[in-house]
């Protein structure tokens, strides 16, 4: 099972178009359209949103994205009619609809939990998916501080980096970028692509890497070598487009 995604829009055609686009990069993820009114006009439908929530939740929860302010009101009203258990599995996210839906869909396809899928959608707002470094707790003692320093020194001493060239004709466009991010997300270690988070679809696509571009893959983690190598091999394969 994977996290489902519900698209709430004032336009039935917009909702269906976003579902079609996101679905192209996230096979196996349930993405449902809840657009327009019950009689096909511009607006939102409580019944369509309620039905969409029920059909989209396979047990791992649902991330809801919407287009305009009244759409979120409809979604919130639908949530109010759910029991507490079902309501706890649903998260409404304020993010640009198209970019947020695509990023969320790729995260869901990678098997990410609901919170991470929602965070991926929020990257469309310019938010990072990476957590802030944890500061040492005051009073934890010198030994704790020394262990933290040792870990940081180890990471600094043993980075791993590879540079590869994009060989597929269209470069790192939407579909190969999605495949790249899904692979990166299977590894717990941090990896960057030309300085950007390898697990952020929008950040990767924002690089605008075209055929012939040099891609620098790097990790500060001593255990990150297999992740970098796997991503390098995917790029060298041409994503099946050569």
C-alpha positions in Angstrom: 0.0 0.0 0.0 1.1 3.6 -0.6 -0.2 7.0 0.4 -3.0 8.2 -1.8 -3.3 11.7 -3.2 -6.6 13.6 -3.7 -6.8 16.6 -6.0 -9.5 19.1 -5.2 -10.1 21.7 -7.8 -12.9 24.1 -8.9 -12.5 22.6 -12.4 -13.2 19.0 -13.2 -10.9 19.2 -16.2 -8.0 20.7 -14.1 -8.3 18.0 -11.5 -8.3 15.3 -14.1 -5.4 16.8 -15.9 -3.3 17.0 -12.7 -4.1 13.4 -11.9 -3.1 12.4 -15.5 0.2 14.3 -15.2 1.2 13.1 -11.8 0.2 9.6 -12.6 2.6 9.4 -15.5 5.5 9.6 -13.0 4.0 7.5 -10.1 2.7 4.2 -11.3 0.9 2.3 -8.6 -0.1 5.4 -6.6 -3.8 6.1 -6.2 -4.4 9.7 -7.3 -8.0 10.8 -7.4 -9.7 13.8 -9.0 -12.4 15.7 -7.1 -13.1 18.6 -9.4 -16.1 20.7 -10.2 -19.6 20.5 -8.9 -22.0 17.5 -9.0 -23.6 18.9 -12.1 -20.3 19.7 -13.9 -20.1 23.4 -13.2 -17.1 25.4 -11.8 -17.0 25.0 -8.1 -16.4 22.3 -5.5 -18.5 19.4 -4.3 -18.7 18.0 -0.8 -19.9 14.7 -2.1 -17.1 14.4 -4.6 -14.5 15.2 -2.0 -16.0 12.8 0.5 -16.1 10.0 -2.0 -12.6 10.8 -3.2 -11.2 10.6 0.4 -12.8 7.2 0.9 -11.6 5.7 -2.4 -8.1 7.1 -2.1 -7.3 5.9 1.4 -6.0 2.3 1.2 -4.9 2.5 4.9 -1.6 4.5 4.6 -3.5 7.8 4.5 -4.2 10.6 2.0 -2.5 13.9 1.1 -5.0 16.4 -0.2 -4.0 19.3 -2.5 -6.3 22.0 -3.7 -6.4 25.0 -6.0 -8.3 27.9 -4.5 -9.4 28.9 -1.0 -12.9 27.6 -1.0 -11.6 24.2 -2.1 -9.8 23.8 1.2 -13.0 24.8 3.0 -14.8 22.0 1.2 -12.0 19.5 2.1 -12.0 20.6 5.7 -15.7 20.2 5.9 -15.5 16.7 4.5 -12.9 15.8 7.1 -15.2 17.0 9.9 -17.6 14.2 9.0 -15.0 11.5 9.3 -14.3 9.5 12.5 -11.1 10.3 14.4 -9.2 7.3 13.0 -9.8 8.2 9.4 -9.3 11.9 10.0 -5.8 11.2 11.5 -4.7 9.6 8.2 -5.5 12.7 6.1 -3.3 15.8 5.6 -4.4 18.8 3.6 -1.4 20.6 2.1 -1.1 24.2 1.0 1.1 24.0 -2.1 1.0 24.9 -5.8 -1.4 22.3 -7.2 0.6 20.9 -10.2 4.1 21.0 -8.8 2.9 19.9 -5.4 0.9 17.0 -6.8 3.8 15.7 -9.0 6.3 15.9 -6.1 3.9 14.2 -3.7 3.1 11.5 -6.2 6.8 10.6 -6.7 7.4 10.5 -3.0 4.4 8.2 -2.5 5.7 6.0 -5.3 8.9 5.7 -3.4 7.0 4.3 -0.4 7.4 7.4 1.8 5.0 7.7 4.7 2.3 10.4 4.7 4.3 13.1 6.5 7.1 12.8 4.0 4.7 12.8 1.0 3.2 16.0 2.4 6.7 17.5 2.9 7.5 16.7 -0.7 4.4 18.6 -1.8 5.5 21.6 0.2 8.8 21.7 -1.6 6.8 23.5 -4.3 6.6 26.4 -1.8 10.4 26.4 -1.7 10.5 24.4 1.6 13.3 21.9 2.1 12.5 18.2 2.8 15.7 17.9 4.8 15.4 18.3 8.6 17.5 20.8 10.5 20.6 19.4 12.3 19.9 18.4 15.9 21.7 20.7 18.3 23.4 19.1 21.4 21.3 19.1 24.5 22.6 21.4 27.2 24.1 19.5 30.1 24.6 16.4 28.1 28.2 16.3 29.0 31.5 16.4 27.1 31.3 12.8 26.1 28.1 13.4 24.1 29.7 16.5 22.5 32.8 14.5 21.6 30.7 11.8 19.9 28.9 14.4 17.8 32.2 15.9 16.9 33.6 12.5 16.0 30.6 11.8 13.7 31.0 15.1 12.0 34.7 14.7 11.5 34.1 11.2 10.1 31.6 12.6 7.6 33.9 15.4 6.7 36.9 13.1 6.2 35.1 10.6 4.0 32.9 12.2 1.4 32.3 10.4 -1.8 31.7 12.0 -5.1 31.2 11.0 -8.7 30.7 13.0 -11.9 28.8 11.6 -14.8 27.4 13.0 -18.1 23.8 13.0 -19.1 23.5 10.9 -22.2 19.8 10.8 -22.9 18.6 13.3 -25.5 16.1 15.3 -23.4 18.2 15.4 -20.3 16.8 15.3 -16.8 13.2 16.1 -17.7 10.2 15.1 -15.7 10.1 11.3 -16.2 13.8 10.5 -15.7 13.9 13.0 -12.8 11.1 11.1 -11.2 12.9 7.8 -11.6 16.1 9.4 -10.2 14.3 10.7 -7.1 12.5 7.4 -6.5 15.9 5.6 -6.5 17.5 8.2 -4.3 14.6 7.9 -1.8 15.3 4.2 -1.3 18.6 5.1 0.3 18.7 6.6 3.8 21.9 8.5 3.2 22.0 12.1 2.0 23.0 12.6 -1.6 23.2 15.9 -3.5 23.1 16.5 -7.3 25.1 19.6 -8.2 24.5 20.8 -4.7 20.7 20.0 -4.6 18.9 17.4 -2.6 18.7 14.2 -4.7 15.3 13.3 -3.0 13.6 16.6 -4.1 12.0 16.2 -7.5 11.4 19.9 -7.9 14.9 20.8 -6.9 16.3 18.3 -9.4 14.1 19.5 -12.2 15.0 23.1 -11.4 18.6 22.4 -12.3 17.6 22.3 -15.9 20.2 19.6 -16.8 20.3 18.9 -20.5 22.0 16.3 -22.6 25.8 16.6 -22.2 25.5 18.2 -18.8 27.9 17.1 -16.1 26.1 15.8 -13.0 28.1 15.8 -9.7 26.8 13.3 -7.2 28.1 13.6 -3.7 27.4 12.3 -0.2 29.1 13.2 3.1 28.2 9.9 4.6 30.9 7.2 4.6 28.1 4.6 3.9 26.7 6.5 1.0 28.9 5.1 -1.7 26.4 2.5 -3.0 23.7 5.2 -3.2 25.9 7.5 -5.3 27.1 4.6 -7.5 23.5 3.4 -8.1 22.4 6.9 -9.1 25.4 7.3 -11.4 24.6 4.1 -13.1 21.1 5.1 -13.6 22.2 8.4 -15.3 24.8 6.5 -17.4 22.0 4.1 -18.6 20.2 7.0 -20.2 17.0 6.1 -18.4 16.0 3.8 -21.2 15.8 6.8 -23.6 19.0 6.2 -25.6 
